Amino acid sequence: MYMRRITVFRSYLCTLFLLSLPIVLAAAAAWQPPSQPKTAVIAHRGASGHAPEHTLSSYRLAALMNADYIEVDVRATKDGKLVALHDATLARTTNAETVYPHRSPWRVSDFSLRELKKLDAGSWFDPRFAGERIPTLDEVIQMLKAERVEAPLYIETKQPGIERAVVHLLKKHGFLQQRRVMFQSFHPESLQALRPLIPHGIRLIQLVGEKEARSGRDELLQQIAVYADGIGLPLSAVTEEWVRAAHGRGLMVHVYTVNEPHDLARLCAMGVDGVFTDYPDRPGRIAACRRLPRH
């Protein structure tokens, strides 16, 4: 009787195994290894390799090219309006010298928004963009909302003191949330001012220059980790040691500005978290970046 029960039990196990085998094999065939975290592609001043930087055309192109983030540098005008401009002066990217010949050195902070709106911000790049205007941050957000652009903003505060105004505007448009915005600045005091004004989860990135990046790495990272979530490094200074040290302190690493394929491959192999590029439309680069194994 005992041996008979064992035989029946074995027969039951065998049947159960044969019935479940197709399910096991199907699950094995469908299994994929966990995907590696991707390296974010950040449109540097918009798609600035194809259109004049920090114009609505540049931002639109960046969105069409499926950038993960769209960078917007923000400054304040003389009358306190927030505009998208990288330089502290207007000479390089507008015709300010022609329109206002006696107002050298054409500092942004010396002009009202109304005066800035008279400037051509596109012809310097290509005559096809003649008539482009300097956009306000409000106009940038309105355009993104109207055209249903999902890419978050990556805002750089170019001067301390504008944080409350930026936060107020983002809140008004429903952009003050983790999936809609990230901040960066070369000014630690700007990021420190932002921290208590923004919800938990919105990232702050401390930008550093080449000279700063090449001296006192561990001490610098220790200081940054107190108030920020990541570090922005120049391409010329980033190394595997930098990436490991930053990640060891829980900091993200974003690198500026990456336009050559061999640089992108090298950085992705290091495991950087994001790259700024003037050309977010080059799918070969982006695909290769996201395909590489991460260390």
C-alpha atoms as a printed R data frame, in Angstrom:
    type eleno elety resid chain resno      x       y       z
1   ATOM     1    CA   MET     A     1  0.000   0.000   0.000
2   ATOM     2    CA   TYR     A     2  2.825   2.413   0.907
3   ATOM     3    CA   MET     A     3  4.647   1.819  -2.377
4   ATOM     4    CA   ARG     A     4  1.439   2.268  -4.287
5   ATOM     5    CA   ARG     A     5  0.892   5.694  -2.706
6   ATOM     6    CA   ILE     A     6  4.420   6.761  -3.643
7   ATOM     7    CA   THR     A     7  3.835   5.659  -7.229
8   ATOM     8    CA   VAL     A     8  0.574   7.648  -7.423
9   ATOM     9    CA   PHE     A     9  2.236  10.716  -5.921
10  ATOM    10    CA   ARG     A    10  5.108  10.520  -8.405
11  ATOM    11    CA   SER     A    11  2.624  10.211 -11.228
12  ATOM    12    CA   TYR     A    12  0.809  13.312  -9.942
13  ATOM    13    CA   LEU     A    13  4.041  15.344  -9.781
14  ATOM    14    CA   CYS     A    14  5.005  14.269 -13.284
15  ATOM    15    CA   THR     A    15  1.604  15.289 -14.642
16  ATOM    16    CA   LEU     A    16  1.781  18.633 -12.816
17  ATOM    17    CA   PHE     A    17  5.236  19.291 -14.244
18  ATOM    18    CA   LEU     A    18  4.165  18.471 -17.803
19  ATOM    19    CA   LEU     A    19  1.112  20.719 -17.494
20  ATOM    20    CA   SER     A    20  3.146  23.641 -16.153
21  ATOM    21    CA   LEU     A    21  6.098  23.211 -18.529
22  ATOM    22    CA   PRO     A    22  4.619  25.341 -21.374
23  ATOM    23    CA   ILE     A    23  3.967  28.175 -18.931
24  ATOM    24    CA   VAL     A    24  7.528  28.012 -17.573
25  ATOM    25    CA   LEU     A    25  9.040  27.931 -21.061
26  ATOM    26    CA   ALA     A    26  6.902  30.862 -22.214
27  ATOM    27    CA   ALA     A    27  7.899  32.896 -19.182
28  ATOM    28    CA   ALA     A    28 11.565  32.087 -19.790
29  ATOM    29    CA   ALA     A    29 11.312  33.117 -23.418
30  ATOM    30    CA   ALA     A    30  9.603  36.393 -22.495
31  ATOM    31    CA   TRP     A    31 12.052  37.292 -19.727
32  ATOM    32    CA   GLN     A    32 14.338  40.216 -20.386
33  ATOM    33    CA   PRO     A    33 17.166  41.422 -18.185
34  ATOM    34    CA   PRO     A    34 16.377  44.598 -16.259
35  ATOM    35    CA   SER     A    35 16.842  47.619 -18.480
36  ATOM    36    CA   GLN     A    36 19.752  49.884 -17.699
37  ATOM    37    CA   PRO     A    37 18.886  53.425 -16.620
38  ATOM    38    CA   LYS     A    38 19.060  55.615 -19.680
39  ATOM    39    CA   THR     A    39 21.222  58.650 -20.106
40  ATOM    40    CA   ALA     A    40 18.920  61.663 -20.465
41  ATOM    41    CA   VAL     A    41 19.321  63.771 -23.595
42  ATOM    42    CA   ILE     A    42 19.021  67.458 -22.704
43  ATOM    43    CA   ALA     A    43 18.419  69.933 -25.518
44  ATOM    44    CA   HIS     A    44 21.074  72.588 -24.914
45  ATOM    45    CA   ARG     A    45 19.338  75.967 -25.245
46  ATOM    46    CA   GLY     A    46 16.776  74.085 -27.308
47  ATOM    47    CA   ALA     A    47 17.892  72.435 -30.547
48  ATOM    48    CA   SER     A    48 20.558  75.117 -30.799
49  ATOM    49    CA   GLY     A    49 22.529  73.330 -33.506
50  ATOM    50    CA   HIS     A    50 19.594  73.810 -35.874
51  ATOM    51    CA   ALA     A    51 17.913  77.040 -34.756
52  ATOM    52    CA   PRO     A    52 18.865  80.193 -32.865
53  ATOM    53    CA   GLU     A    53 19.329  79.355 -29.212
54  ATOM    54    CA   HIS     A    54 16.616  80.195 -26.712
55  ATOM    55    CA   THR     A    55 13.936  81.003 -29.266
56  ATOM    56    CA   LEU     A    56 10.538  79.386 -29.636
57  ATOM    57    CA   SER     A    57 11.766  77.795 -32.884
58  ATOM    58    CA   SER     A    58 14.644  76.171 -31.040
59  ATOM    59    CA   TYR     A    59 12.371  74.827 -28.302
60  ATOM    60    CA   ARG     A    60  9.834  73.519 -30.798
61  ATOM    61    CA   LEU     A    61 12.532  71.650 -32.690
62  ATOM    62    CA   ALA     A    62 13.859  70.140 -29.469
63  ATOM    63    CA   ALA     A    63 10.373  68.842 -28.685
64  ATOM    64    CA   LEU     A    64  9.980  67.392 -32.194
65  ATOM    65    CA   MET     A    65 13.349  65.687 -31.801
66  ATOM    66    CA   ASN     A    66 12.128  63.964 -28.620
67  ATOM    67    CA   ALA     A    67 14.618  65.503 -26.223
68  ATOM    68    CA   ASP     A    68 14.182  64.275 -22.657
69  ATOM    69    CA   TYR     A    69 14.579  67.818 -21.309
70  ATOM    70    CA   ILE     A    70 14.592  71.298 -22.826
71  ATOM    71    CA   GLU     A    71 17.086  73.679 -21.248
72  ATOM    72    CA   VAL     A    72 15.977  77.270 -20.695
73  ATOM    73    CA   ASP     A    73 18.372  79.887 -19.314
74  ATOM    74    CA   VAL     A    74 16.438  82.540 -17.402
75  ATOM    75    CA   ARG     A    75 17.349  86.175 -16.704
76  ATOM    76    CA   ALA     A    76 15.442  89.222 -15.504
77  ATOM    77    CA   THR     A    77 14.940  92.411 -17.496
78  ATOM    78    CA   LYS     A    78 15.191  95.936 -16.102
79  ATOM    79    CA   ASP     A    79 11.465  95.828 -15.293
80  ATOM    80    CA   GLY     A    80 11.679  92.397 -13.651
81  ATOM    81    CA   LYS     A    81 10.312  90.234 -16.475
82  ATOM    82    CA   LEU     A    82 11.757  86.744 -16.900
83  ATOM    83    CA   VAL     A    83 13.271  86.097 -20.338
84  ATOM    84    CA   ALA     A    84 15.088  83.191 -21.968
85  ATOM    85    CA   LEU     A    85 18.665  84.286 -22.638
86  ATOM    86    CA   HIS     A    86 22.059  82.782 -21.968
87  ATOM    87    CA   ASP     A    87 24.364  85.800 -22.198
88  ATOM    88    CA   ALA     A    88 24.358  88.721 -19.794
89  ATOM    89    CA   THR     A    89 24.526  91.014 -22.827
90  ATOM    90    CA   LEU     A    90 22.539  91.200 -26.063
91  ATOM    91    CA   ALA     A    91 25.397  91.697 -28.521
92  ATOM    92    CA   ARG     A    92 26.011  88.102 -29.612
93  ATOM    93    CA   THR     A    93 22.493  86.849 -30.286
94  ATOM    94    CA   THR     A    94 20.526  89.968 -31.284
95  ATOM    95    CA   ASN     A    95 20.847  93.123 -33.366
96  ATOM    96    CA   ALA     A    96 20.948  95.312 -30.248
97  ATOM    97    CA   GLU     A    97 24.046  97.166 -31.450
98  ATOM    98    CA   THR     A    98 22.103  98.362 -34.502
99  ATOM    99    CA   VAL     A    99 18.792  99.111 -32.803
100 ATOM   100    CA   TYR     A   100 20.350 100.708 -29.719
101 ATOM   101    CA   PRO     A   101 23.784 101.911 -30.899
102 ATOM   102    CA   HIS     A   102 24.438 104.159 -27.900
103 ATOM   103    CA   ARG     A   103 23.646 101.677 -25.123
104 ATOM   104    CA   SER     A   104 26.835  99.651 -24.964
105 ATOM   105    CA   PRO     A   105 27.534  97.122 -23.464
106 ATOM   106    CA   TRP     A   106 23.881  96.141 -24.032
107 ATOM   107    CA   ARG     A   107 23.324  94.371 -20.725
108 ATOM   108    CA   VAL     A   108 20.004  92.527 -20.524
109 ATOM   109    CA   SER     A   109 19.338  94.063 -17.118
110 ATOM   110    CA   ASP     A   110 19.507  97.579 -18.630
111 ATOM   111    CA   PHE     A   111 16.578  96.983 -20.994
112 ATOM   112    CA   SER     A   112 12.839  96.681 -20.401
113 ATOM   113    CA   LEU     A   113 10.924  93.792 -21.911
114 ATOM   114    CA   ARG     A   114  9.261  96.175 -24.351
115 ATOM   115    CA   GLU     A   115 12.687  97.274 -25.587
116 ATOM   116    CA   LEU     A   116 13.918  93.689 -25.895
117 ATOM   117    CA   LYS     A   117 10.893  92.747 -27.975
118 ATOM   118    CA   LYS     A   118 12.075  95.150 -30.696
119 ATOM   119    CA   LEU     A   119 15.188  93.052 -31.284
120 ATOM   120    CA   ASP     A   120 15.770  90.368 -33.899
121 ATOM   121    CA   ALA     A   121 17.018  87.247 -32.123
122 ATOM   122    CA   GLY     A   122 17.233  84.981 -35.164
123 ATOM   123    CA   SER     A   123 19.114  86.587 -38.065
124 ATOM   124    CA   TRP     A   124 22.525  86.194 -36.409
125 ATOM   125    CA   PHE     A   125 22.069  82.423 -36.727
126 ATOM   126    CA   ASP     A   126 20.504  82.245 -40.182
127 ATOM   127    CA   PRO     A   127 18.431  84.687 -42.274
128 ATOM   128    CA   ARG     A   128 15.656  82.094 -42.328
129 ATOM   129    CA   PHE     A   129 15.009  82.918 -38.681
130 ATOM   130    CA   ALA     A   130 14.778  86.684 -39.151
131 ATOM   131    CA   GLY     A   131 12.142  88.171 -36.901
132 ATOM   132    CA   GLU     A   132 12.511  85.680 -34.045
133 ATOM   133    CA   ARG     A   133 11.996  87.466 -30.746
134 ATOM   134    CA   ILE     A   134 13.431  86.938 -27.290
135 ATOM   135    CA   PRO     A   135 10.760  84.889 -25.513
136 ATOM   136    CA   THR     A   136  9.663  85.341 -21.932
137 ATOM   137    CA   LEU     A   137  9.595  82.270 -19.717
138 ATOM   138    CA   ASP     A   138  5.821  82.672 -19.651
139 ATOM   139    CA   GLU     A   139  5.681  82.509 -23.466
140 ATOM   140    CA   VAL     A   140  7.871  79.408 -23.492
141 ATOM   141    CA   ILE     A   141  5.574  77.603 -21.067
142 ATOM   142    CA   GLN     A   142  2.445  78.749 -22.906
143 ATOM   143    CA   MET     A   143  3.859  77.372 -26.158
144 ATOM   144    CA   LEU     A   144  4.725  74.023 -24.559
145 ATOM   145    CA   LYS     A   145  1.238  73.736 -23.095
146 ATOM   146    CA   ALA     A   146 -0.523  74.772 -26.308
147 ATOM   147    CA   GLU     A   147  1.474  72.277 -28.369
148 ATOM   148    CA   ARG     A   148  1.230  69.553 -25.717
149 ATOM   149    CA   VAL     A   149  4.962  69.125 -25.340
150 ATOM   150    CA   GLU     A   150  5.723  66.538 -22.663
151 ATOM   151    CA   ALA     A   151  9.467  67.178 -22.301
152 ATOM   152    CA   PRO     A   152 10.179  68.826 -18.932
153 ATOM   153    CA   LEU     A   153 11.957  72.149 -18.629
154 ATOM   154    CA   TYR     A   154 15.520  72.237 -17.380
155 ATOM   155    CA   ILE     A   155 15.750  75.787 -16.047
156 ATOM   156    CA   GLU     A   156 19.055  77.484 -15.327
157 ATOM   157    CA   THR     A   157 18.844  80.534 -13.096
158 ATOM   158    CA   LYS     A   158 21.474  82.828 -14.564
159 ATOM   159    CA   GLN     A   159 21.381  85.302 -11.676
160 ATOM   160    CA   PRO     A   160 20.502  85.046  -7.986
161 ATOM   161    CA   GLY     A   161 17.361  86.796  -6.830
162 ATOM   162    CA   ILE     A   162 14.914  85.565  -9.463
163 ATOM   163    CA   GLU     A   163 13.989  82.310  -7.723
164 ATOM   164    CA   ARG     A   164 10.638  83.380  -6.239
165 ATOM   165    CA   ALA     A   165  9.487  84.875  -9.527
166 ATOM   166    CA   VAL     A   166 10.435  81.709 -11.425
167 ATOM   167    CA   VAL     A   167  8.700  79.456  -8.893
168 ATOM   168    CA   HIS     A   168  5.573  81.638  -8.901
169 ATOM   169    CA   LEU     A   169  5.324  81.449 -12.694
170 ATOM   170    CA   LEU     A   170  5.854  77.693 -12.789
171 ATOM   171    CA   LYS     A   171  3.258  77.174 -10.081
172 ATOM   172    CA   LYS     A   172  0.747  79.320 -11.989
173 ATOM   173    CA   HIS     A   173  1.089  77.066 -15.035
174 ATOM   174    CA   GLY     A   174  1.137  73.778 -13.106
175 ATOM   175    CA   PHE     A   175  4.791  73.145 -13.949
176 ATOM   176    CA   LEU     A   176  6.128  73.115 -10.391
177 ATOM   177    CA   GLN     A   177  6.269  69.334 -10.157
178 ATOM   178    CA   GLN     A   178  8.910  66.662 -10.546
179 ATOM   179    CA   ARG     A   179  7.914  65.526 -14.034
180 ATOM   180    CA   ARG     A   180  7.743  69.046 -15.443
181 ATOM   181    CA   VAL     A   181 10.871  70.863 -14.275
182 ATOM   182    CA   MET     A   182 14.455  70.600 -13.036
183 ATOM   183    CA   PHE     A   183 16.757  73.432 -11.957
184 ATOM   184    CA   GLN     A   184 20.448  74.157 -12.342
185 ATOM   185    CA   SER     A   185 22.738  77.076 -11.615
186 ATOM   186    CA   PHE     A   186 26.371  78.077 -11.289
187 ATOM   187    CA   HIS     A   187 25.295  80.048  -8.212
188 ATOM   188    CA   PRO     A   188 25.013  77.893  -5.050
189 ATOM   189    CA   GLU     A   189 22.991  80.627  -3.346
190 ATOM   190    CA   SER     A   190 20.375  80.386  -6.101
191 ATOM   191    CA   LEU     A   191 19.872  76.657  -5.594
192 ATOM   192    CA   GLN     A   192 19.858  77.105  -1.827
193 ATOM   193    CA   ALA     A   193 17.154  79.746  -2.211
194 ATOM   194    CA   LEU     A   194 15.116  77.421  -4.425
195 ATOM   195    CA   ARG     A   195 15.189  74.425  -2.078
196 ATOM   196    CA   PRO     A   196 12.559  75.645   0.434
197 ATOM   197    CA   LEU     A   197 10.374  77.033  -2.364
198 ATOM   198    CA   ILE     A   198  9.889  73.827  -4.364
199 ATOM   199    CA   PRO     A   199  8.178  70.503  -3.647
200 ATOM   200    CA   HIS     A   200 10.190  67.468  -2.621
201 ATOM   201    CA   GLY     A   201 11.441  65.503  -5.616
202 ATOM   202    CA   ILE     A   202 12.258  68.409  -7.940
203 ATOM   203    CA   ARG     A   203 15.971  68.097  -8.698
204 ATOM   204    CA   LEU     A   204 18.611  70.783  -8.217
205 ATOM   205    CA   ILE     A   205 21.875  70.538 -10.152
206 ATOM   206    CA   GLN     A   206 24.988  72.493  -9.215
207 ATOM   207    CA   LEU     A   207 26.957  73.556 -12.285
208 ATOM   208    CA   VAL     A   208 30.731  73.826 -11.987
209 ATOM   209    CA   GLY     A   209 33.362  75.176 -14.353
210 ATOM   210    CA   GLU     A   210 36.478  73.428 -15.586
211 ATOM   211    CA   LYS     A   211 38.833  75.068 -13.093
212 ATOM   212    CA   GLU     A   212 36.567  74.220 -10.178
213 ATOM   213    CA   ALA     A   213 36.119  70.640 -11.397
214 ATOM   214    CA   ARG     A   214 39.873  70.070 -11.470
215 ATOM   215    CA   SER     A   215 40.494  70.982  -7.850
216 ATOM   216    CA   GLY     A   216 39.212  69.578  -4.561
217 ATOM   217    CA   ARG     A   217 36.765  67.027  -5.951
218 ATOM   218    CA   ASP     A   218 35.785  65.282  -2.710
219 ATOM   219    CA   GLU     A   219 35.395  68.487  -0.735
220 ATOM   220    CA   LEU     A   220 33.348  70.036  -3.524
221 ATOM   221    CA   LEU     A   221 31.024  67.034  -3.752
222 ATOM   222    CA   GLN     A   222 30.594  67.023  -0.001
223 ATOM   223    CA   GLN     A   223 29.475  70.655  -0.096
224 ATOM   224    CA   ILE     A   224 27.134  70.152  -3.055
225 ATOM   225    CA   ALA     A   225 25.468  67.096  -1.540
226 ATOM   226    CA   VAL     A   226 24.145  69.246   1.305
227 ATOM   227    CA   TYR     A   227 21.724  71.212  -0.886
228 ATOM   228    CA   ALA     A   228 21.686  69.728  -4.420
229 ATOM   229    CA   ASP     A   229 20.822  66.457  -6.140
230 ATOM   230    CA   GLY     A   230 23.478  66.451  -8.823
231 ATOM   231    CA   ILE     A   231 26.441  68.126 -10.437
232 ATOM   232    CA   GLY     A   232 26.849  69.554 -13.927
233 ATOM   233    CA   LEU     A   233 30.353  68.984 -15.266
234 ATOM   234    CA   PRO     A   234 32.058  70.363 -18.375
235 ATOM   235    CA   LEU     A   235 32.928  67.725 -20.960
236 ATOM   236    CA   SER     A   236 36.624  68.551 -20.679
237 ATOM   237    CA   ALA     A   237 36.740  67.668 -16.988
238 ATOM   238    CA   VAL     A   238 34.551  64.582 -16.579
239 ATOM   239    CA   THR     A   239 36.295  61.299 -15.720
240 ATOM   240    CA   GLU     A   240 35.275  57.875 -14.441
241 ATOM   241    CA   GLU     A   241 36.623  58.888 -11.048
242 ATOM   242    CA   TRP     A   242 34.366  61.948 -11.026
243 ATOM   243    CA   VAL     A   243 31.310  59.887 -11.917
244 ATOM   244    CA   ARG     A   244 32.034  57.226  -9.291
245 ATOM   245    CA   ALA     A   245 32.707  59.815  -6.600
246 ATOM   246    CA   ALA     A   246 29.516  61.756  -7.370
247 ATOM   247    CA   HIS     A   247 27.372  58.629  -7.508
248 ATOM   248    CA   GLY     A   248 28.946  57.514  -4.254
249 ATOM   249    CA   ARG     A   249 27.441  60.591  -2.620
250 ATOM   250    CA   GLY     A   250 24.069  60.022  -4.282
251 ATOM   251    CA   LEU     A   251 24.548  62.817  -6.819
252 ATOM   252    CA   MET     A   252 23.546  62.668 -10.473
253 ATOM   253    CA   VAL     A   253 26.103  63.643 -13.112
254 ATOM   254    CA   HIS     A   254 25.098  65.751 -16.121
255 ATOM   255    CA   VAL     A   255 27.706  66.776 -18.688
256 ATOM   256    CA   TYR     A   256 27.831  69.828 -20.956
257 ATOM   257    CA   THR     A   257 28.097  70.133 -23.974
258 ATOM   258    CA   VAL     A   258 28.322  66.858 -25.928
259 ATOM   259    CA   ASN     A   259 28.145  67.009 -29.721
260 ATOM   260    CA   GLU     A   260 30.559  64.321 -30.923
261 ATOM   261    CA   PRO     A   261 29.575  60.616 -31.162
262 ATOM   262    CA   HIS     A   262 32.789  59.323 -29.578
263 ATOM   263    CA   ASP     A   263 32.271  61.604 -26.574
264 ATOM   264    CA   LEU     A   264 28.714  60.393 -26.113
265 ATOM   265    CA   ALA     A   265 29.762  56.739 -26.206
266 ATOM   266    CA   ARG     A   266 32.538  57.362 -23.692
267 ATOM   267    CA   LEU     A   267 30.264  59.205 -21.291
268 ATOM   268    CA   CYS     A   268 27.514  56.635 -21.487
269 ATOM   269    CA   ALA     A   269 30.001  53.879 -20.751
270 ATOM   270    CA   MET     A   270 31.010  55.841 -17.642
271 ATOM   271    CA   GLY     A   271 27.375  55.858 -16.523
272 ATOM   272    CA   VAL     A   272 26.630  59.588 -16.608
273 ATOM   273    CA   ASP     A   273 22.992  60.447 -15.991
274 ATOM   274    CA   GLY     A   274 22.491  63.112 -18.646
275 ATOM   275    CA   VAL     A   275 24.186  64.971 -21.478
276 ATOM   276    CA   PHE     A   276 23.533  68.410 -22.922
277 ATOM   277    CA   THR     A   277 23.668  68.472 -26.716
278 ATOM   278    CA   ASP     A   278 22.994  71.029 -29.439
279 ATOM   279    CA   TYR     A   279 21.731  68.203 -31.677
280 ATOM   280    CA   PRO     A   280 19.034  66.147 -29.925
281 ATOM   281    CA   ASP     A   281 17.904  64.767 -33.294
282 ATOM   282    CA   ARG     A   282 20.786  62.396 -33.975
283 ATOM   283    CA   PRO     A   283 19.143  59.058 -33.214
284 ATOM   284    CA   GLY     A   284 22.329  57.058 -33.820
285 ATOM   285    CA   ARG     A   285 24.008  58.798 -30.937
286 ATOM   286    CA   ILE     A   286 21.025  58.621 -28.639
287 ATOM   287    CA   ALA     A   287 20.283  54.976 -29.409
288 ATOM   288    CA   ALA     A   288 23.926  54.010 -28.911
289 ATOM   289    CA   CYS     A   289 24.001  55.878 -25.649
290 ATOM   290    CA   ARG     A   290 21.003  54.042 -24.282
291 ATOM   291    CA   ARG     A   291 22.185  50.669 -25.543
292 ATOM   292    CA   LEU     A   292 25.555  50.643 -23.836
293 ATOM   293    CA   PRO     A   293 25.912  48.649 -20.610
294 ATOM   294    CA   ARG     A   294 26.256  50.824 -17.531
295 ATOM   295    CA   HIS     A   295 29.034  50.208 -15.031
